[in-house]
Amino acid sequence: MTIKVARLARRAIARTPDAPIRIVRIRKENDHTLHFLVTVDLGRSRTTTLTISQTNSLGQIAKAIAGVSEHLSRDPDIAKDQVAALIAAAPGEAATAVEHGGWKEREAYIGPGLRRGRGWNRYVWMGTTAPSVLLAAGTFGGWLHTVAALCAESSYLAFALLVALAGPILAWADLPEGVAFHFAGESTTGKTTTARVAATLDGPPGSHADWRQSDRSFAETTAARCDRVAIFNAAEKAKLKDVSEILPGITHGLVEGGAKKYAAAVKASLPDLRIRSPILSNGNRSGAEIARIAGLSWDEQEAARFITIPVPTREEGGIVDRPKGTGSDYAVDLVKRLEAGMKRHHGKVMGRWLDHVWSNRERVNGLIEAFVATVQPANVYEARIAAKFGLIYATGTIAVDTGFLPWPASLPQHVVTRLYRRALAALQEGCPVEALVALRTALDDPAVFPDIGAARELVLNDARVAGFRFGRAEGDYVAIRQECLGAILGKTTEPAALIGALEEAGVIEAGHGARRGKQLHVRLINRDNGCIVTKPRCLVMKAGALAAFLEAAGRGRAATEDAIVIS
């Protein structure tokens, strides 16, 4: 082969703007080894890539490329010259090859189809592209109007959306540990809908994970979502053995930025994981209840790292606590419209949001501090929890201030403060004195708890009616309408705190299928609106057991009474 032929071969491959073979020098992020990233045009808008070590000879590199491309000469010497020319034409500085997405050196956000920030051109994506990324649909504008806008009618949907948006915000927050929020409540209250909404940022609504997996898989899923929210649905579906490992894995691993460590002998297949993801979880039970069933210890440390937020009951409207409309079917209709919107528009959000995150990254810690100052935590422990809610507030404030979300300016403060208060109430040991006093006072008022005896019908002539007393062959009972419990307690505590205390004491009778309430064969008739509720689901307790609980607690008394101490 003449020198002229070799030169022409090199020019044909390396110097054409649309060259069918392109080489870039890369340094792998995980082990810092040097490689060539070879991109080969296969025609018809198709490409393939090869990663070849820089320690390989020209002949080995040529052979690897020839395996997928016909653009190299079949003459080994010419092929080596062509490869040499391709390498000479490659940029001299090695780009960093990224296999796990997120912020890199606090300057660039890299992911499948995402490169934002400063210096993003120094990175190339080499990780896998999840199927959910390829299944994006609709438009960002459609998502804003049919998903984000509707979330403003629910503190829980809005909060879930903000937790998802907090994924790339977390890296800029000076928090000593990560965040994990857990929505806890009975079935069919909308908890799964919160997970589906959060998932639409970068995929279809059903692309979230669930609890039914091993602890290692749980950690790997979270690691793969670095600087994005990790969503886990339905804790009650997990096997008890897995729960006993997953829950401590969250509270003593994932929120600390890592996962379970493995011995050197298995590290090749189970390497150490780097975690920086907000976690959004849900289930029928609180973190404390899950721990108790799994036989795990649970104290303030765990509770502050896996923060339970109680979800209202079905009777209270479930997650739809800020409805714009009225009517018994409004919440159901809202969720139906939301589901339709999520199906049509999803996976088009993250790129636009990252631009706002980068521009407002310096505001994050100031906004967190402002939220903590506003809610005025009572002690260092509450301040630790408040700062985590402050991250969500900061996210919402940035999203609304920049016009990214079509919400009122006051909504982030209102939503985050409301759920922060509910989370604190769920942390209380037992119930405040005032809550038990309020319950006993209500029970003594026949206008609030009328006695219907053996009747099968109750006419609701008084708006204060929160339940009723009734008699059966087994004895006297009290039925409390869960949707009215908040009115009884006022601001003394969240209903979930009182219900939890009653359940722990074994006062509430279990419903069918271990559900919290019991359906009673009593008709509730409201003549003002013509509504008749047949077989209402109520909290049912034996009257004597409830009275004994209030007395034995030594707290269910009026301010003028002495405490009753039972030894």
N, C-alpha and C positions, 0 to 999 in steps of 0.2 A: 504494500500500500504506500502511495506517495504521500509526502507531507501535505500537498495541496488537497488531496482527497480527504485526509483526516481533518484538515482545517474546515473544509466545507461541511463535513459530517457534524463537527462540533457546532458550527454556526446554525445548521439546520435545526438542531435540537434545543440549544441553550439560549439563542438570542432572538428567537421569534417571540413577539408579545404573547401570542396564544399558544406557546409551546405545549405539546402534548405531555411532556414530562417536566415536572418542576421539583426542585429539591430545596429544603430549608433545614438549616442546622437547628437542633433542639437539645435542650437539657431537661431530662425528666424531673418533675417536681419532687417525686417521692424518694428517688435514690441519687439524683444529680448526675446520672450517667449520660454521656453524649451520644446522640444518634442523628441520623438523617431521616427527615420526614419526606417521603417521596409521594407526590400526588400524580396519578396517571389518568389522563383523559381517555375514557373508553368510548366516547362518542354518544350521541343522542342525549346530551346533558347528564351523562353518568360519569362518575369518577370513582377511583379506589385509592386507598393510601397504604403505604408500606412504612414500617419503622425498622430501620436498619442501623445496627451499631456502627459508629465511626471507626471502630477498630477493624472492621472487615476490609478486605482487599478490594481493589477496583473490580477485579474479576468476579468476586463473590457478590458485590453490589450489582454488577451488570447481570449476573445470572438471576438474581432475585427479581430485578425489574423485568427481565425478559420473560419471566413466568406469567406476567399479567399484561404485557405490552408488546406490540409488534413494531414499535417505533425505533427500537435499537437494532443496529446491524447484527446480522447473524455471524459476521466475522468477529471472533473474540477480541482481536486487537483493536478493531475500529470501535467495538462496543465499549471497551475500556476507555478509549479516547473520548467517546461521547459522554461517558459517566464523569470523567475528569473535567470536561467542559461544563457539565451541569453543576458540579460541585464548585467550580471556579466562579460560576455566575451566581451562586447562592449568596445571600447576605452574610457578611463576616461574623456578626454577632449572633449567638445562639438564642433562639426564643425559648421561653419556659413552656414545656409541655404539661398541660393541666389535665388530670384525670378526675379530680373532684372539684366541683364548682364552688363559687363563693368569692369573697374578697381576697385578693392576693396582695400582700405587703401593704394593705390599707391604701391601695392606689387604683386597683382595677377589679371590676367584677367580671368573672369569666364563667361561662356555662354554655350549654348547647344552644347555639344561635344567639348568645348574649355576650357582648363585650362593651363594658361601660367604664367610666371613670377616666383616670389619667394613666397614660402608658399602656393602654390595653393592647396596642400593636406589638408589645413585647411578649405576648402570650398566644399560644395556640391550644384549642380544645382537642383533647384526645380521649376523653371519657366516653362512656356509652351514652346514647341518647334514648331516654325513656320513651316508651310508646306514647305516653300521655302528651309529650311535647309535639309529636307528629300529628296528634288528633285535635289540635286547636281548631276552633270554629267561630264563625261570626265575626264581629268587629268589637273594638274597644268601646266605641260609642254605644253599641247595643248592650254591652255588658253594664255600662254605667247606668243606663235607663231601666233595664229589666232585671238587674241583679243588685247593684250597689244602692240604687235609690230605694228599693224596697226594704233593704236591710235597716234603713233608718227607723222602721216601725218596730224594731225589736232590739232591746239592749244586747241580747245574746247573739243575734246575727251580726250586729254591728261590731261587737267585741271580737267575735270569731274572725271577721274580715280584717280587723285591725291587727290581731295576732298574726295573721298570715302576712300582712304588709310589714310587720315588725321583723320578719326574717332578715332582710338586708340591713335593718336599722341596728340590730343587736350588736354588731361589730363595733359600732361607734359609741355604745353606752358603757360608762364606767361602772358596771355592776360587778360585784364580787363573785357572782354565780349566775347560771342560766335561769330560764323561766319555764315552768310547766303549769298550765292551767287545765283543770278538769271539771267539766260540766257534769253534775250529778243530779239525777232525778228519775222519776218513774218513766216507763215506756210510753211512747206516742206523745211526748211533750215537745218534740222538735229537736232533740239533741243531735240526731244524725244529720238533720238539715244544716246545722251549724258547720259540721265537718264538710259537707258537700259545698257549701258556699266558700269556705276557705280554700278548698281544692281548686276552684275555678281560676285562681290567679295564674297558674301555669299548666293547667290540664283540665280534663273533663271533670264534672262534679263527682263522679264515682272513682276517681283516681287516688283517693286517700287510702291509707293502710288501715288495718284493724289490729286489735290486741291478740288475735288468735295466731300466734307465732312464738318461736323460741326467743329467749332473751338475747341470744347472739344476733338473730335475724332482726329483732327489734332495734338493737344498737346499730347494725349495719344500715338499716333503713334510715335511721336518724342521721348517721354520718353522711349518707349519700345526699341528704337534704341540707348540707351545710349552708348557712346564711339564707335558708328558706325554712318555712314552717314545716314541722313534722307532725302529721295528723294521724291520730289513732282512734278509731271508732269502736264502740261497744266493748268495754272492758269485761262485761259479764259473759262474753263468748269465749274468753280465754280459758285454757285448762288451768286448774288450780296449781299444778306443778309449775307451769310457766309463769303464772302470776307471782308465785313466791320468789321468783328470780327477776322478773321484769320490774316489779315495783321498787325493790331496793336498788336495782340497776339504774333506775331513773333518779332516785333521791340521793344516791351515793356514787353515781357515775356520770350519767348523761348531763345533769345540770352543772357538774364540775368540769365539763369539757372533755370527758373521756368515757371509756367503757371498761368492762371486765378485762383484766390483763391475763395473758396466757403464757405458759412456760415457753422457753426458747425453742424447745423441741417441736412445738406446733405453730410457732409464730409465722412461718411461711404461709400456712393456710389460714391462720387466724391472727392477722397483724393487729397491732394497737390501732385504735380508732380515734380520730379527732372530731369532737362534737362541738358545733356552735349553731344550734337550732332552737328556736322557741318550740315548745311542745304544746299541742292542743289535743286534749283527750276528752272522752266522755264515757259515761256508763251509768248503770242504775244505782250504783252505790258510791259513797264518798271514799276518799283515800283512806280514812280511818277505818271505815267498814270493810273495805277490800283487805286491808292489812289484818284486821281481826279474823276474817274468814280464812286468810292464808296462813295464820299463825305467826305473823310478823309483829315486831315491836313498832310503835308509832308514837312519836312525841313531837315537840315543837319543831325540832330540826326537820323531820320529814314533812310536817304540815306546811312549813314555809317553803319547801322545795317542790311540793306537789300540791298546789293550791286548789282546794275544792270550792267551786262556785255552785250553790244550790240552784236548780231550775224550778220555776213554779210548777204546780200541779196542773193536770189537764183542766180541772175545774177553774183554775185561776187564769187559764189562757195559755199555759205553757210558755214557750219562748216569746210569743207575741205580746209584749207588755207595753208597747207604745203605738197601738193601732190608730190609724187615722179615721177608720170607719167604725161603725157599730153593727150589732147583729151577732147572733150566735154562731153564724158560719163565716164571719169575716176572717178569722185567723186561718181557717182551713183554706179559704179562697186565696188568701195572701200567699200561703205556702205553695199552692198550685200554680199561681202566676210566677212565683220565684223559680219553681222547678222548670217551668216552660222557658223562662229566660236563661237559666243555666244550661239547659240542653242546647239552645241555639247559640249562645255566646260564652266562650270560655277559652282560657289559654292565651289571651291577647293582652295581658296586663303587665307582666313583670318588667318587660323592657322599658315601657314608658315610666313605670314607677321608679326604676333605678336612676333615671335622670334626675328626678326630684330628690331622691335620697342623697345622691352625690352633692347636689347643690345646697342641701340643708343639713349636711352631716354635723356641722359645728353647733347646731341648735339643740341637738338631742339631749345632752346632759343638763343644760339649762332648763329645758322643759320638764325633765324628770324631777329636778329639784323644785320647780314651781308647783308641780302636782303634790309632792310630799308636803310642801308648806301649806297648801290649800286644805288637804284632808286632816292635817294636824294629828299624826299618829300619837298614841298615848305613851309609847315607850320605844326602845330600840328595836324590839322584836316586830312591832307593828310597822315601824319605819322601814325595816328590811322588806316586808311584804309590800308596803306602799310604793317603794322604789320600782318594784317589778310591774305594778300596775301603772306606774309613771312612764315606763317604757311604752306601754300601749297608748297612754295619753299623748306622749310625744309623737308617736306615729300618726295618731288621728289628727293632731293639730297641724302637723306638716301636710298631711293629705288634704285637709280642708283649706288651710291657708293658701296652698298652691293651686287650688281649684281642681285637684286631682279627683276628689270625691265630691259629689253633688249634695252635700249635707249642710245643715245650718252650722254656724261657727261654734255654737254652744254644745253641740251634740257629743263630741268626744269627752268633754269634761263631765257631762251628765251621765253618759253611759258608763264610763270607767269608774266614776265615783260610786255609782249605784252598785256595780258588781263588786267593787272593793269592800263596800259596807256589808254586802251579803256574804262575802268570803270571811270577813272578820266574825260575823255572827255565827257562821258555821264552825269556827274555831273555838267558840266558847265551851267551857266545861260545864255541862248541864245548862240550866236556864237562869237568867237574871231573876232576882226576887220579884221585880215588878211584873214580869211575864206571868209567873204563877199566881200572883195576886190578881192580875187582870182576868185570868181564866176562872179562878174560883168566884170572883165577883160576878162574872157573866153567868156561871152555872147557877148561882143563887137568884138570878133575875128571870122570872117566868116569861117576860117579854122577849128575852134572848134565847132561852131554852125552855119552851113550853112543854108540859107533860101531856103526851097524847095517850098514855096508857096502852091499851091493846088495839087502838084504832089503826086503820091502814091509810089514813089520809090526813094531811095537814094543810090548812089554808094559810098562806103567807100574808096575813093582814098587816104585819109590822115589818118594815125594812130591816129592823135590827135582828131578826131571827137568824141565828147562826147555827142552829141545830135543834135537837129535841130530846126529851127523855121519853122512854117507852118501856113497856113491860112485856115480858115473855114468861113462859112457864119456868124458865131457868132462873129468873130474877129480873131486877131492874137494870136498865142500860142507858147509856148516854151516846148520842150520835152527833158528831161535829162535822159540819159541812166545811171541807177543806178550803173552799174558795172564800169563806167568810172568816177564817181564822185570823187573817191579817187585820181585819177590822177590830177584832177582840183585843189583839195584842198592841195595836197602835205602833208606837215607835219603841216599845220595850225590847223587842227582839224580832228576828225573822221567824216565820212559822216553822221553818225547817229545824230550828234549834229546839223548839218546844216538842215537835213531833219526834225528833231524835231522842230526847230525854224520855218521852213516854214509851217509845219502842224499846229503849235500853232497859227500862224498868219492867217490860213485859206487860204493860197495861193495854196496849192496843191489840185487838184481836186481828189475826192475819186473815186476809181475804183469799178468794179462790186463786190458786196458782201462785201463792206467796205474794200476792199484790198487797199494797199498803192499805187500801180501803175495802170495805164490804158493801155489796149492793143489798139494799133493804127493800122489802116488799111494802113500801109506803109511797103514796103519791103526794108530791109537793105541788100545790096549786097556787098560782099567782094570778089573781083575778084582774090585776091592773093591766098586765100585758097579755093575758090569756095563755100564758105558758104553763104546761103541765109536765113535770119531770117524773117519769115512772122509774122505779128501782134506782134511786139516787145512790151514788157511791160515797160513803161517809167513813170517817174514823169512828169505829165502834168500840166502846169500852164498858165493862161492867161498872155500874155507878159506884158500888162499894170499893172496887179496886182503884178507881180514879180518885175517890175521896181519900182513901188510905195513902195513895201516892203523895197527894198534896199535903196531907198531914205529916206523914213520915219524913218528907223532905225537910220539914221544919222551915219552909220558906213560903208556902202558900197561905199566907196570913195577912190580915190587914195591919197597917202600920202601928195600930194601938194595941195589938195582941202580942203576947209573949211567944217566943219561939217554942216549938214542941221538939224536944230532944228524945230520940228513941235509942236506947243503948242495946 
